[in-house]
């Protein structure tokens, strides 16, 4: 019995460590196209412009701040991702978008910048539902939707 409890406890700790590690590998951080002291230089994957960015070492949002994410195509064909944040995530998103308004943020996965949009609005402090849009007339590209959804899930 003692061996079974110990094995179960070890398994729970391993699973918990795996979840924490997976979540810490996915984050949204402040970013800059100009050098910032103490920030890490990173290459943006699938880059079209601004291929090298300076990324904050501080994780502003992590996977556990997101309840769910769902891609949508609006009636006008505009592709978006609707994201529902936790209560903690809403506060973090507000703080990040207020600090980075008209500046870059970066989605970082396993030490790689996957997407780096410019913040176009400050998220409301109480709005759990938000949308991610793109910089093209159609919203996010299908490739961006696929990459971002892989990050968010």
Buried (B, 14 or more C-beta within 10 A) or exposed (E): EEEEEEEEEEEEEEEEEEEEEEBEBBBBBBBBBEEBEEBBEBEBEEEEEBBEBBBBEEBBBBBBBBEEBEBEEEEEEBBBBEBBBBEEBBBBBBBBBEBBEEBBBBBBBEEEBBBBBBBEEBBEEEEBEBEBBBEEEEBBBEEBBEBBBEBBE
